[in-house]
């Protein structure tokens, strides 16, 4: 299968690129190389005859049309997006332009290509989204997001992703474009850009800096190892039912405070301090505006229809992630100089 993967130099996208090529798929990696992208993420496959790279912004419709015509993909995996909630609070415009207008451009280019090819039944447009479109859950383990949960986005980021989800469904219902959708829980793992919670905690701990936790640390997230997520995404694009959405979760709920304490315990073992524990660096800071209390996914549909379930527990995945950052300073060190890294964002209200 030839896959056109947007955002393939980003965190999740690069994991999909690496796994797809390892499984023998041809990959066209379309990425604008904005601040969170890094071609080092795919350096291990860049010389493969199965790999091609196109530096293009999904807001450029003419470039998208050229790429579809030149590469003639069997399926699209659309991951390109602005994704940092705090940045969306400070500057929502980029999220509207990329996540909404960019997705519209992708849908139209894909539709024109699909129609021009004679509407092949095997073609797929796989839109990758987030559980944040569903809003916030109460602290009740019996209540989780399902594919039928009503949308209730609370941040500019989640609202822009909700809008893109609606566009994808509309292009399926109105034009017959064969789409599948997925909504995932919080990802973590190797190559995670160092503005997100887990890499921030690891790198601040190593640097002797405060470990910032919003509010009282009681916010709950369902954590999904990125390589498990990539596996699920490839399964959905190959075997998912047209018009269907699938929630992908790690079934690993933790409060933010529990997560940080686990990371500190792992670091205490792998890179002990001269004195004390990394937990001594934990600092509670003013909460994020509109901070959702809890996310949790019920992954029953993907398990029952496609036979997928996560393979990595959060303890195993965090240990692997910490070790990766300890072993790959040459990857993360240069990224710390990029705009906004190390600053408190999301406070302009």
Order of alpha helices (4+ residues) and beta strands (2+ residues): beta-alpha-beta-beta-alpha-beta-alpha-alpha-beta-alpha-beta-beta-alpha-beta-beta-alpha-beta-beta-alpha-beta-alpha-alpha-alpha
